[in-house]
Amino acid sequence: MNELDVLHVFCGGDGRHGNALGVVRDPRAFPDQASRQALAAELGFSETVFVDDPERGVVDIYTPGLRLPFAGHPLVGAAWLLDLEAVNPPAGEVWVRQDGEFTWITARAEWAPPRRLEQYASAAEVDALPAPPPGEGWLYAWAWQDEAAGRVRARAFPRRDDGIVEDEATGAAALLLTERLGRALNITQGRGSQILTAPGPDGTIEIGGRVRLAIPVPVASTRR
């Protein structure tokens, strides 16, 4: 029986909310993609991370329905949990820094899976959207709360058949929005999660947020 660490990533200033993340630090009971995908589907988190090399930060990321080369909240969470200077998902090496209560990763927009970024006229319109809104494809709905200050209200809807109706905090979408707007952002997403971003001088973008640890839970190897 393994232990699964459950984190909440991109928490609000009061420590609440954040996107739940499962981290399997000893993945020997899940040696292949099929067993890992089965566990991710059973857990039902937006993403589950398998740590293949805790010293080098080699990680493998799954949603309930697919494997991802890059995802923001799993990498922020894994970097915080393992106290690493870099993590290595399939997309490439991701540098990490700690700044007080925030953990930051440095990434490139081309690593993020495609998302439809749709701007709304007001934060109230974003708040009023049904979950999920009609239509197909991954939707990141956003509006300015305070454009001068870079404050954004956002909600995220995968609109895929994997049980995730609304994503509470989405680092990859924040990465894409930051690239589009070309400026630092302070994003409030979902029920009250917070994501900070900052463009770098070399085409990279930093994504930062708070992480808190829930009580580890036992998880059995996936039955075949």
Secondary structure in CASP SS format (residue, H / E / C, confidence):
PFRMAT SS
TARGET T0000
AUTHOR 0000-0000-0000
METHOD secondary structure of the structure
MODEL  1
M C 1.00
N E 1.00
E E 1.00
L E 1.00
D E 1.00
V E 1.00
L E 1.00
H E 1.00
V E 1.00
F E 1.00
C E 1.00
G C 1.00
G C 1.00
D C 1.00
G C 1.00
R C 1.00
H C 1.00
G C 1.00
N E 1.00
A E 1.00
L E 1.00
G E 1.00
V E 1.00
V E 1.00
R C 1.00
D C 1.00
P H 1.00
R H 1.00
A H 1.00
F C 1.00
P C 1.00
D C 1.00
Q H 1.00
A H 1.00
S H 1.00
R H 1.00
Q H 1.00
A H 1.00
L H 1.00
A H 1.00
A H 1.00
E H 1.00
L H 1.00
G C 1.00
F C 1.00
S C 1.00
E E 1.00
T E 1.00
V E 1.00
F E 1.00
V E 1.00
D E 1.00
D E 1.00
P C 1.00
E C 1.00
R C 1.00
G C 1.00
V E 1.00
V E 1.00
D E 1.00
I E 1.00
Y E 1.00
T C 1.00
P C 1.00
G C 1.00
L C 1.00
R E 1.00
L E 1.00
P C 1.00
F C 1.00
A C 1.00
G H 1.00
H H 1.00
P H 1.00
L H 1.00
V H 1.00
G H 1.00
A H 1.00
A H 1.00
W H 1.00
L H 1.00
L H 1.00
D C 1.00
L C 1.00
E C 1.00
A E 1.00
V E 1.00
N E 1.00
P C 1.00
P C 1.00
A C 1.00
G C 1.00
E C 1.00
V E 1.00
W E 1.00
V E 1.00
R E 1.00
Q E 1.00
D E 1.00
G C 1.00
E C 1.00
F E 1.00
T E 1.00
W E 1.00
I E 1.00
T E 1.00
A E 1.00
R C 1.00
A H 1.00
E H 1.00
W H 1.00
A C 1.00
P C 1.00
P C 1.00
R C 1.00
R E 1.00
L E 1.00
E E 1.00
Q E 1.00
Y C 1.00
A C 1.00
S C 1.00
A H 1.00
A H 1.00
E H 1.00
V H 1.00
D H 1.00
A C 1.00
L C 1.00
P C 1.00
A C 1.00
P C 1.00
P C 1.00
P C 1.00
G C 1.00
E C 1.00
G C 1.00
W C 1.00
L E 1.00
Y E 1.00
A E 1.00
W E 1.00
A E 1.00
W E 1.00
Q E 1.00
D E 1.00
E C 1.00
A C 1.00
A C 1.00
G C 1.00
R E 1.00
V E 1.00
R E 1.00
A E 1.00
R E 1.00
A E 1.00
F E 1.00
P C 1.00
R C 1.00
R C 1.00
D C 1.00
D C 1.00
G C 1.00
I C 1.00
V C 1.00
E C 1.00
D E 1.00
E C 1.00
A C 1.00
T C 1.00
G H 1.00
A H 1.00
A H 1.00
A H 1.00
L H 1.00
L H 1.00
L H 1.00
T H 1.00
E H 1.00
R H 1.00
L H 1.00
G C 1.00
R C 1.00
A C 1.00
L E 1.00
N E 1.00
I E 1.00
T E 1.00
Q E 1.00
G C 1.00
R C 1.00
G C 1.00
S E 1.00
Q E 1.00
I E 1.00
L E 1.00
T E 1.00
A E 1.00
P E 1.00
G C 1.00
P C 1.00
D C 1.00
G C 1.00
T C 1.00
I E 1.00
E E 1.00
I E 1.00
G E 1.00
G E 1.00
R E 1.00
V E 1.00
R E 1.00
L E 1.00
A C 1.00
I C 1.00
P C 1.00
V E 1.00
P E 1.00
V E 1.00
A C 1.00
S C 1.00
T C 1.00
R C 1.00
R C 1.00
END
